[in-house]
Amino acid sequence: MGGSKLDELRAKYGASHGGEMFDPAFRKVADKIFTKNGTRLAPYAGVPTFLSAPHMPVEAENPDFGNLQVAITGVPMDLGVTNRPGSRFGPRALRSIERIGPYNHVLDCAPVQELRVADIGDVPFQSRYRLELSHDDIEKRFNQIVDAGVIPLAVGGDHSITHPIMKAVGRKQPVGMIHIDAHCDTGGMFDQTKFHHGGPFRNAVLDGVLDPARTIQIGIRGSSEYLWEFSYDSGMTVIHAEEIPGLGIPAIIEKAKAIVGDGPTYLSFDIDSLDPGFAPGTGTPEIGGLTTREVLELIRGLKGVNLVGGDVVEVAPQYDATTNTAQAGAQVLFEILSLMVFSPSVARTA
C-alpha cells in the first residue's frame, strides 16, 4: 500500500470509533444503534427478548398495543406433538440467542430499528394441560393483535399453533401461505382430535381462513407423504426437498411469488425444514433437508410479498446441546421481521 493511501486511511479511520461510519447507508444504520460516544448495548447484557426488541408487556384483558406495527409473541405450547415434546421451550430458547441483527445486509434494513416492534411476552394460557383450550387462548390473543391493526409474528411451540393464529389473520379474508417445512401438516384426525401439529393447514382451509390455491409448501420429505393427500386435493402447490437442487432456489422464489400474488400472505417456518445436521433440536427431524444458506436465500427472495403474519415453530432446544437449532430459528425470525419492513400491509399500519 502506498504511503499516501495509508496516510489517508490513518487520517480518516485512525481515531474513529466503531459507530462512526462514513458511507451514508451504513451511517444511517449506525446512528440508530450506537451512542454518541461509540458504544452499543452488550449482546449478553440486560433482559433477553426476541431479537433484542423492546419488551412491552400487554395485558390479557383490555390490551393496549400502543402504536406498534409488529408484535412478536411467544406461544410456549407443545400439547399437539405426535412424538417428541419440548417445543414449549422454543420461545425461551430464541429469546436467549444473542447477536442476531441489527443489520440485514441483503435486504438492507435494520428491522428492529425501522419498525415499531416489540416483544409483547407470551400468550396468556389458562391451562398447561388442555390442548383445545390452549388453541382458544391463542386465537383470542391473536384476534386482539389483528384487531389493533398490528401484524403478528409468533414463536412456537408446536405447529398446531398456526391454525388458531390463521383464524385470526384470515378471519375477514382467507390468506395465502408460504410454508417451509419437512411436512405438509394437512393430515386428519389422530387419537380423537384434529388439533395436532400434523393437521393445522387442513383445519385452516376447512375453516375458510386459508386459500389453498394461494398456498405453496416447500421442503416436504420423509415417510409421511401418504398423509398429505389433502394438500393435492385442495389445490396447494407442494415442492419436495428432492426437487430443490434441480429447480434451484431462484425458480422456487419466483413460483412462490406467483402463487401468492399481491394478496395477504402468511409465512410459516417449521425448523424441521432444515436438515437435522443444521437443526437437530426438533420433535420430528427428517434427513435430506434444506441448508441454512438455502433457507436464507429463499426467505430473503420473498421481499415485497404482502405479509400479514408469520411464525417460527418446532424448536425443541433440549435435543441440541450446541444451541445451533435455536440460533437458526432466531435468524429466521430476524429474516421474517426484515421482510415485514417491505410488506405493504405493514406499511399501511405506519
C-alpha positions in Angstrom: 0.0 0.0 0.0 1.4 3.4 -1.0 2.2 5.9 1.7 -0.3 8.4 0.6 -3.2 5.9 0.7 -2.0 4.7 4.2 -1.8 8.3 5.4 -5.3 8.9 4.1 -6.7 5.8 5.8 -5.0 6.8 9.1 -6.4 10.3 8.9 -9.9 9.0 8.2 -10.1 5.9 10.4 -7.3 6.1 12.9 -9.2 7.9 15.7 -12.8 6.9 14.7 -14.9 4.7 16.9 -17.0 1.6 16.0 -20.1 3.6 15.3 -18.5 6.3 13.1 -19.4 5.3 9.6 -18.7 7.5 6.5 -20.8 5.6 4.0 -24.3 7.2 4.1 -26.2 3.9 4.1 -24.1 2.4 6.9 -24.2 5.7 8.8 -28.0 5.5 8.8 -27.9 2.2 10.5 -25.1 3.0 12.9 -26.9 6.2 14.1 -29.8 4.1 15.3 -27.6 1.6 17.2 -24.5 3.3 18.6 -24.5 6.0 21.3 -22.7 9.3 20.5 -19.5 8.1 22.3 -19.4 4.9 20.1 -20.8 2.2 22.3 -23.8 -0.1 21.9 -25.6 -2.5 24.2 -23.6 -5.6 25.0 -25.4 -8.6 23.5 -25.1 -10.6 26.7 -26.4 -7.8 28.9 -30.0 -6.9 30.0 -33.2 -9.0 30.0 -33.3 -11.2 26.8 -36.1 -10.5 24.3 -36.8 -11.7 20.8 -34.1 -10.1 18.6 -33.4 -7.7 21.4 -36.6 -5.9 20.6 -38.1 -3.7 23.3 -40.1 -5.6 25.9 -43.7 -4.3 26.0 -46.0 -6.4 28.3 -49.6 -6.4 27.1 -52.5 -7.3 29.4 -54.5 -10.4 28.7 -57.8 -8.4 29.0 -58.2 -4.9 27.6 -54.9 -5.0 25.9 -53.1 -1.8 24.7 -50.7 -2.2 21.8 -49.8 1.4 21.6 -48.6 2.4 18.2 -46.9 -1.0 17.4 -46.7 -2.2 13.8 -45.4 -5.7 14.6 -45.9 -7.7 17.8 -43.6 -10.7 18.4 -45.4 -13.1 20.6 -44.2 -16.3 22.3 -46.5 -19.3 22.1 -44.9 -21.9 24.5 -47.3 -24.8 23.9 -46.5 -28.2 22.6 -49.6 -30.3 23.5 -50.1 -31.2 19.8 -46.9 -33.2 19.1 -47.1 -36.7 17.7 -43.7 -37.8 19.1 -41.0 -35.8 21.0 -42.2 -32.9 23.1 -40.2 -29.9 24.1 -41.1 -27.0 21.7 -42.8 -25.3 24.6 -39.2 -24.2 25.4 -38.8 -22.7 22.0 -39.7 -19.1 22.8 -37.3 -19.0 25.8 -34.5 -20.5 23.7 -34.9 -18.0 20.9 -35.0 -15.1 23.4 -31.7 -16.3 24.8 -29.9 -16.2 21.4 -27.7 -13.1 21.2 -26.1 -11.2 18.2 -28.9 -11.6 15.7 -29.0 -8.4 13.6 -29.3 -5.5 13.9 -28.5 -5.0 10.2 -29.7 -7.2 7.3 -27.1 -6.6 4.6 -29.0 -8.5 1.9 -32.4 -6.8 2.5 -30.6 -3.5 3.5 -32.6 -2.8 6.6 -32.4 -2.9 10.4 -35.9 -4.1 11.2 -36.0 -3.6 15.0 -34.8 0.0 14.5 -37.0 0.7 11.4 -40.3 -0.8 12.6 -42.3 -0.1 15.7 -41.9 -3.6 17.0 -41.9 -5.2 20.5 -41.7 -8.5 22.3 -45.1 -8.5 24.0 -44.5 -11.6 26.0 -46.2 -15.0 25.8 -49.8 -15.9 25.0 -51.7 -16.0 28.4 -52.7 -19.6 28.7 -55.5 -20.7 31.1 -54.2 -24.3 31.4 -50.9 -26.1 30.6 -52.8 -29.4 30.1 -55.7 -28.7 27.7 -54.9 -28.5 24.0 -58.2 -27.3 22.6 -58.4 -24.6 25.4 -54.9 -23.5 24.6 -55.9 -23.0 20.9 -58.8 -20.9 22.1 -56.3 -18.8 24.1 -54.0 -18.4 21.1 -56.9 -17.4 18.9 -58.1 -14.8 21.4 -54.6 -13.2 21.7 -54.0 -13.0 18.0 -57.5 -11.6 17.4 -56.5 -8.8 19.8 -53.3 -8.2 17.9 -55.1 -8.2 14.5 -58.0 -6.1 15.7 -55.4 -3.5 16.9 -54.1 -3.2 13.4 -50.8 -4.9 14.4 -49.0 -7.6 12.4 -48.4 -10.7 14.4 -45.1 -12.6 14.4 -45.2 -15.8 16.5 -42.6 -18.0 18.1 -43.8 -21.5 19.0 -44.5 -24.0 20.2 -45.6 -26.8 18.0 -47.1 -26.3 14.6 -50.7 -26.7 15.8 -50.5 -23.1 17.0 -50.7 -21.8 13.4 -54.3 -22.9 13.0 -55.7 -20.6 15.7 -53.4 -17.8 14.5 -54.7 -18.1 11.0 -58.3 -18.0 12.3 -57.3 -14.5 13.5 -55.4 -13.2 10.5 -57.7 -14.8 7.9 -61.0 -14.0 9.7 -62.0 -11.3 7.2 -60.3 -12.6 4.1 -58.6 -16.0 3.5 -54.8 -15.6 3.4 -52.3 -17.3 1.1 -49.4 -19.1 2.7 -45.7 -19.7 2.0 -45.0 -22.8 4.2 -41.4 -24.0 4.7 -41.4 -27.4 6.3 -40.5 -31.1 6.1 -44.2 -32.0 6.4 -47.3 -30.7 4.7 -49.3 -30.7 8.0 -52.5 -31.4 6.3 -53.3 -34.7 8.0 -56.6 -35.7 9.5 -57.7 -36.7 13.0 -55.4 -38.7 15.2 -56.3 -40.2 18.6 -59.7 -38.5 18.7 -58.5 -34.9 17.9 -57.8 -32.9 14.8 -56.0 -30.2 16.8 -52.4 -31.6 16.5 -49.3 -30.4 14.7 -49.8 -32.7 11.7 -53.1 -31.0 10.6 -53.2 -27.2 11.1 -53.5 -26.4 7.4 -56.3 -28.8 6.6 -58.1 -27.3 9.5 -57.4 -23.7 8.3 -58.6 -24.5 4.8 -61.8 -26.1 6.1 -62.4 -23.2 8.4 -62.2 -20.9 5.4 -59.2 -18.8 6.6 -56.5 -20.3 4.3 -56.7 -20.2 0.5 -55.2 -23.5 -0.8 -54.9 -22.1 -4.3 -52.5 -19.4 -2.9 -50.5 -21.8 -0.8 -47.1 -23.3 -1.5 -45.3 -25.9 0.7 -41.6 -26.1 0.3 -39.1 -28.7 1.6 -41.5 -31.6 2.0 -39.9 -35.0 2.5 -39.8 -38.1 4.8 -42.1 -41.1 5.2 -45.4 -39.3 5.8 -46.2 -38.5 2.2 -49.3 -40.7 2.2 -50.8 -38.4 4.9 -50.8 -35.3 2.7 -53.4 -36.0 0.0 -55.4 -33.0 1.3 -52.7 -30.7 0.1 -53.0 -32.0 -3.5 -56.8 -32.4 -3.5 -57.3 -28.8 -2.2 -55.0 -27.3 -4.8 -51.9 -26.5 -2.8 -48.5 -26.5 -4.5 -46.0 -28.9 -3.0 -42.3 -28.7 -3.6 -40.4 -31.7 -2.2 -36.9 -31.4 -0.9 -35.7 -33.8 -3.5 -36.8 -31.3 -6.2 -35.0 -28.3 -4.8 -31.5 -28.9 -6.3 -32.9 -29.3 -9.8 -35.3 -26.4 -9.6 -32.9 -24.0 -7.8 -33.9 -21.6 -5.1 -34.4 -18.6 -7.5 -37.0 -20.5 -9.5 -38.8 -21.6 -6.3 -38.9 -18.0 -5.1 -40.5 -16.9 -8.4 -43.0 -19.7 -8.2 -43.9 -18.8 -4.6 -44.4 -15.1 -5.5 -46.6 -16.1 -8.5 -48.7 -18.3 -6.3 -49.4 -15.9 -3.5 -49.6 -12.8 -5.8 -50.1 -9.5 -4.1 -52.8 -10.7 -1.7 -52.5 -11.1 2.1 -50.0 -13.9 2.8 -48.8 -15.8 5.9 -45.2 -17.2 6.2 -44.9 -20.2 8.4 -41.5 -21.7 9.0 -41.0 -25.0 10.7 -37.4 -25.5 11.9 -37.5 -29.2 10.8 -37.4 -27.9 7.2 -33.7 -27.6 7.9 -31.7 -30.8 7.7 -31.1 -32.1 11.2 -27.4 -31.6 10.6 -28.1 -27.9 11.0 -31.1 -28.1 13.3 -31.3 -31.4 15.4 -33.4 -29.7 18.1 -36.9 -30.5 16.9 -39.5 -33.1 17.5 -39.7 -34.7 14.1 -36.3 -34.4 12.3 -36.1 -35.6 8.7 -32.8 -36.1 6.9 -32.3 -34.7 3.5 -33.5 -31.2 4.3 -32.6 -27.6 3.4 -29.4 -26.0 4.4 -29.3 -22.8 6.3 -27.9 -21.0 3.3 -30.8 -22.2 1.1 -33.3 -21.1 3.7 -31.8 -17.6 4.0 -31.7 -17.2 0.2 -35.3 -18.4 -0.1 -36.7 -16.2 2.6 -34.8 -13.1 1.5 -36.1 -13.6 -2.0 -39.6 -13.0 -0.8 -39.0 -9.3 -0.3 -42.2 -7.4 -1.3 -44.6 -10.2 -0.5 -47.7 -8.8 1.3 -47.1 -10.4 4.7 -49.9 -10.2 7.2 -48.2 -12.5 9.7 -45.6 -15.2 10.3 -44.2 -17.7 12.7 -41.2 -19.9 13.6 -42.2 -23.1 15.2 -41.0 -26.5 16.5 -37.7 -25.5 18.1 -37.2 -28.1 20.9 -33.9 -26.9 22.3 -33.2 -29.8 24.7 -32.4 -32.1 21.8 -29.5 -29.9 20.7 -26.6 -29.3 23.1 -25.0 -26.9 20.7 -27.9 -24.3 20.6 -27.5 -24.3 16.8 -31.2 -25.0 16.3 -32.2 -22.0 18.4 -29.6 -19.9 16.6 -31.1 -20.9 13.2 -34.6 -20.2 14.5 -33.7 -16.8 15.8 -32.0 -15.9 12.5 -35.1 -16.9 10.5 -37.2 -14.8 12.9 -35.0 -11.9 12.1 -35.3 -12.6 8.3 -39.1 -12.7 8.5 -39.2 -9.5 10.5 -36.9 -7.9 7.9 -39.4 -8.9 5.2 -42.1 -7.1 7.2 -40.2 -3.8 6.6 -41.2 -4.1 3.0 -44.7 -5.7 3.3 -47.5 -3.4 2.0 -49.7 -4.5 5.0 -47.1 -3.3 7.5 -46.5 -0.1 5.6 -50.3 0.6 5.8 -50.0 0.5 9.6 -47.5 3.3 9.7 
